[in-house]
Amino acid sequence: MKYIAHINVMPLKELLDPQGKAVNNSLHNLGLTNVSNVRIGKHIHLHLEAANKDEATKMTQEACKKLLANQVMESFDFTLSEG
């Protein structure tokens, strides 16, 4: 079966996010002062073929752990849909 993994990779909450801080400050400069705690991450779509959803889940986890997310500095989560 074909699946699409929708993966979100974000900096760990305990770590400073310089890009998020810069965007937060820029939004304030534009008058959007009600915005706070901006965090910048990555959203990845991964198309894959697997025998079943469990196998697709394992493949997605492996891709995230080995390549897509630096687990020292980032966390990840994902959802799978048939595609």
N, C-alpha and C positions, 0 to 999 in steps of 0.2 A: 504494500500500500504506500501511497505517497502522503507525506506529512509536511506541514510547515511549522517550524519552531519560531516563535516570537520571543526573542531573548532580550532582556534588559540587563545591562551591566552598569552598576553605579559605584562611585567611590564609597568606601566604608564611612559610616556616619561619624566615626571617631576621628577621621582624618580631615585636614583642611582641603577644601576644594577651591583652588585659586581661580579656575575658570568660572565656577559658579559665583564666587565672590565678585569677580569683575562684572559679570552680567547683572548681578543684584545691584551693584553700585550704578551701573549704566541705566538700569530701569528707574532707579531713584532719580538720577539726573534728568530723565525724561518726564518726571512728574508722577511716576507710578510708585508712590511711597508706601502703599499698602502691601507691596510684595516683599517677602522675606525668605531667608533660607533657601536660596536657589542652589540646586545641585545639578551638575551637568554630567550626563552619562552617554551611553551608546544604546541604540536599539538595532537589533540585528534580526533579519529574516533568513532562515536557513531552510532550504528545500531538501528533503531527504526521502529515501525509500527504505522501508523497514517492513519486516514480516507482521509486526503488530505494534500497538502503542507503547508497550513496555520496552521493546527494543528501540523504538524511536526515542523514548525518554533516556535510555542509557547512552545512546549515541550523542544526544544533545548535551547531556551532562559531561561526557568525555570531551566533547569539543570545547565546552566552556572551561573546564578545569585545565585542559592542556594548552589551549590557545587563546580563547576569546576573552577570558577574565584573568587578571593577575590577582589571585586570591589573597595575597599579602595586603593589597590596597583596594580591592574591589569585591563587591558581592554580585551575584547574579540570580535571576529568577527567569522562568520561561513558562510559556503555555504551548501546547501542541494542538493543531487543528488538522483535519484531513484536507489534503489539497491535491 
